[in-house]
Amino acid sequence: PDIAKEIEDRSGTHQIPVLITPENWCIADTTPIFSMLDSRLSVPRFYPRGIVGALSAVTEEYFDEWAARWCIHTRWQTTEETAQHASG
């Protein structure tokens, strides 16, 4: 069955990833998804202990929050693209 509408309604976003847990929680952001999954494992895999975990967290934060902004900027910053879309 197509559950896209239900997931979008529950998560409040059309973006992915969205995780629905066995407890029926709906989580729609990679940072809390990784943290929740790590808390359920005997040995953390997404954010391991030590320097590797710190580097994993910084890398995930960069790509989750900042890389998308750079992509949007480079997509819409050119004059040709802006003029084309502004004129319809």
Order of alpha helices (4+ residues) and beta strands (2+ residues): alpha-beta-beta-alpha-alpha-alpha-alpha
